[in-house]
Amino acid sequence: MSILIDQNSRIIVQGAAGVEGQFHLAKMIEYGSKVVAGVDPAFKTDRVGGIPAYPTVKQAVENHQADTSIIFVPAPFAYDAVLEALEHGLSLIVIITEGVPVNDMIKIKQLTKFSSTTIIGPNCPGLISPGKAKLGIMPGHIHLPGSTGVISRSGTLTYEVVQSLTKANLGQSTCVGIGGDPIPGSTFIDILKHFNEDPQTEQVVLIGEIGGSEEEKAASYIQQEFTKPVVSFIAGKTAPPEKTMGHAGAIVSGGKGTAQGKIQALINAGIKVASIPDEIVNLIKNK
Amino acid sequence: MKIYEYQAKNLFSQHEIPVPLGKTIDNPQQLDSIFSEFNSPGIVLKAQVYTGGRGKAGGVKLTDDLDQAKILAREILDMNIKGLPVKTVLVEQQIDIKSEFYLSFIQDRDNSCFKLIFSPQGGMDIEELARVNPDKIWMKAIKYFPGLQSYQIREILTQLPEISLSAKKSLYTAINKLYNLFIATESSLVEINPLVITGEDKCLACDAKVVIDDNALFRHPQLASLRIPEHEDPFEREAKEKKLNYVKLDGNVGCMVNGAGLAMTTMDVIKHYQGQPANFLDIGGGAKSQQVYDALSIIVKDPAVKVIFINIFGGIVRCDQVAEGIIQAKNKLNINHPMVIRLIGTNDQLAYKLLKNENLQVFTEMSEAAKQAVKYLEESPK
């Protein structure tokens, strides 16, 4: 097992003809993901990276029985792309695009509240079930199949942690980057629920950062319902208040969303928190 | 994007939210004409800055004397509030205040909706009020579809038995209009504190705060044009123009990192080993040699920087391109600061070769590199 994606996921790439879309479409195929079609809303091409491309998701789904989408279209068109994927019944939609307006995400969250579709992102690296499928922009080679689930709001920081896990021979079941925006499609808790049900996942690394209160909510969920050990790291202990730290969602505002507050909440819930990323491996091994 | 109070009040006027009569000045002499124009003695002078807490910092003054107003205006224009120089003063008519309220709309990230926040105790800092008197903060969740409803406003206003019907009506209108502005500008926050009822039962927005969602600016060119680059921190401004994420901090280790989470972590790791980061700088997930060059050129302009710490995890980013950018910057910009480079990932061996040829030392572990940066700091001349 693994969560959300595996070797059987039938993937379409929305925005496949753009620079980013083309590059990562090729990388995903190279990793072994079953990418079945591209969508090029600009009508420029009918083939991309050796696979068929269509101007609409409708055609891609009808012709290739796709169930999963990854979106690379520019921010002004991301809302349309998500709605298109929702309309055609895809069960997992990953938005890689950075710069999606917050109001567009508020609308998407309201529209999908009672839907069974999972949305990951925006402004995220995507997800990977090592050895099975990669649905994202992370470097595939640093991953190793195994039993550690990883959830993070960040990209390169996650690669950093994954690499150290792999070096210590701690393979990963699935690594999910939920993204750095204030309103993500899926929260920590949404992903933790999947890990809770997944027999392959034996423990979870949760990488949070300043801003919002998703880490605090996750801490209380873990304490009450999660059955597996969790190790955490929170970035941004030295971040000044009222400044956006790169990620639109990484801001300490009105004294809320501090790293210290999140670390305390996690510790209070009995979760081990690494003070620097180097400590994560040891905390897992000494569980 | 933050805008000034006077810019926010212009938006208010466009959306028919009443504001006091006001004019901006950047020179005390401009007060002469304002005094004759206002035709009433009492004025308020308000420092325009992109931060809260200006009242406590002495950035708001009242007077009814022209000569004293000029002296006070000079004082305000010479002020620095939380490190930000005051370049503009908003001069407004004093208002006959009967009662003060707090009103705001926010994008509520915890519940993925909007929130209306109202308090009968206006004029106070809302975070302070939340601590001392949370019962006096009233909130309504608003869904994007269908938006703010009439009953939600009425439920708020019925909790105010002591004010007159005409005052209630003008509050009702102000709440509605502010919501329209909030939606039309796609703001993350619009706030009026205080929202005043005057002696004549009129509603007036005595202060105005608007924070616009940067990501939505592409739909609002007229709002994007409210940005005044000359009033921003020069380093942050240059970084923005070069599409880098930069935040100035108080320390002396200049940082360059790819990715926001890793950039924050790098600062934390430096601090963990007793160093102080001079900045947050994220060159982005897909950076090439030009971004590296641009980033280093900003870092070395900061006189506080004693040591440069580069931390790159090459996933999509190619380490050899990063190395090229570093070498170019070092030679063209004559960088003499000690440099600690931590670089791993795609094409790292190629990068190590390039850097070794330039006698630059490379680390593969972030903690080892951070320790070395702090060591250089201790050795550097004070």
Boltz contact constraints between the chains, C-beta under 6 A:
constraints:
  - contact:
      token1: [A, 76]
      token2: [B, 218]
      max_distance: 6.0
  - contact:
      token1: [A, 99]
      token2: [B, 215]
      max_distance: 6.0
  - contact:
      token1: [A, 101]
      token2: [B, 213]
      max_distance: 6.0
  - contact:
      token1: [A, 101]
      token2: [B, 215]
      max_distance: 6.0
  - contact:
      token1: [A, 101]
      token2: [B, 216]
      max_distance: 6.0
  - contact:
      token1: [A, 102]
      token2: [B, 107]
      max_distance: 6.0
  - contact:
      token1: [A, 102]
      token2: [B, 213]
      max_distance: 6.0
  - contact:
      token1: [A, 103]
      token2: [B, 186]
      max_distance: 6.0
  - contact:
      token1: [A, 106]
      token2: [B, 112]
      max_distance: 6.0
  - contact:
      token1: [A, 106]
      token2: [B, 144]
      max_distance: 6.0
  - contact:
      token1: [A, 107]
      token2: [B, 144]
      max_distance: 6.0
  - contact:
      token1: [A, 109]
      token2: [B, 112]
      max_distance: 6.0
  - contact:
      token1: [A, 110]
      token2: [B, 143]
      max_distance: 6.0
  - contact:
      token1: [A, 110]
      token2: [B, 144]
      max_distance: 6.0
  - contact:
      token1: [A, 139]
      token2: [B, 315]
      max_distance: 6.0
  - contact:
      token1: [A, 154]
      token2: [B, 261]
      max_distance: 6.0
  - contact:
      token1: [A, 155]
      token2: [B, 259]
      max_distance: 6.0
  - contact:
      token1: [A, 155]
      token2: [B, 285]
      max_distance: 6.0
  - contact:
      token1: [A, 156]
      token2: [B, 258]
      max_distance: 6.0
  - contact:
      token1: [A, 156]
      token2: [B, 259]
      max_distance: 6.0
  - contact:
      token1: [A, 156]
      token2: [B, 262]
      max_distance: 6.0
  - contact:
      token1: [A, 156]
      token2: [B, 313]
      max_distance: 6.0
  - contact:
      token1: [A, 157]
      token2: [B, 261]
      max_distance: 6.0
  - contact:
      token1: [A, 157]
      token2: [B, 262]
      max_distance: 6.0
  - contact:
      token1: [A, 157]
      token2: [B, 265]
      max_distance: 6.0
  - contact:
      token1: [A, 159]
      token2: [B, 313]
      max_distance: 6.0
  - contact:
      token1: [A, 159]
      token2: [B, 315]
      max_distance: 6.0
  - contact:
      token1: [A, 160]
      token2: [B, 313]
      max_distance: 6.0
  - contact:
      token1: [A, 180]
      token2: [B, 260]
      max_distance: 6.0
  - contact:
      token1: [A, 182]
      token2: [B, 109]
      max_distance: 6.0
  - contact:
      token1: [A, 183]
      token2: [B, 109]
      max_distance: 6.0
  - contact:
      token1: [A, 183]
      token2: [B, 112]
      max_distance: 6.0
  - contact:
      token1: [A, 209]
      token2: [B, 261]
      max_distance: 6.0
  - contact:
      token1: [A, 212]
      token2: [B, 109]
      max_distance: 6.0
  - contact:
      token1: [A, 213]
      token2: [B, 110]
      max_distance: 6.0
  - contact:
      token1: [A, 235]
      token2: [B, 261]
      max_distance: 6.0
  - contact:
      token1: [A, 235]
      token2: [B, 264]
      max_distance: 6.0
  - contact:
      token1: [A, 235]
      token2: [B, 265]
      max_distance: 6.0
  - contact:
      token1: [A, 236]
      token2: [B, 264]
      max_distance: 6.0
  - contact:
      token1: [A, 237]
      token2: [B, 268]
      max_distance: 6.0
  - contact:
      token1: [A, 238]
      token2: [B, 267]
      max_distance: 6.0
  - contact:
      token1: [A, 238]
      token2: [B, 268]
      max_distance: 6.0
  - contact:
      token1: [A, 238]
      token2: [B, 271]
      max_distance: 6.0
  - contact:
      token1: [A, 239]
      token2: [B, 264]
      max_distance: 6.0
  - contact:
      token1: [A, 243]
      token2: [B, 247]
      max_distance: 6.0
  - contact:
      token1: [A, 245]
      token2: [B, 260]
      max_distance: 6.0
  - contact:
      token1: [A, 245]
      token2: [B, 264]
      max_distance: 6.0
  - contact:
      token1: [A, 245]
      token2: [B, 280]
      max_distance: 6.0
  - contact:
      token1: [A, 246]
      token2: [B, 245]
      max_distance: 6.0
  - contact:
      token1: [A, 246]
      token2: [B, 260]
      max_distance: 6.0
  - contact:
      token1: [A, 246]
      token2: [B, 282]
      max_distance: 6.0
  - contact:
      token1: [A, 247]
      token2: [B, 260]
      max_distance: 6.0
  - contact:
      token1: [A, 254]
      token2: [B, 127]
      max_distance: 6.0
  - contact:
      token1: [A, 255]
      token2: [B, 127]
      max_distance: 6.0
  - contact:
      token1: [A, 276]
      token2: [B, 269]
      max_distance: 6.0
  - contact:
      token1: [A, 276]
      token2: [B, 272]
      max_distance: 6.0
  - contact:
      token1: [A, 278]
      token2: [B, 367]
      max_distance: 6.0
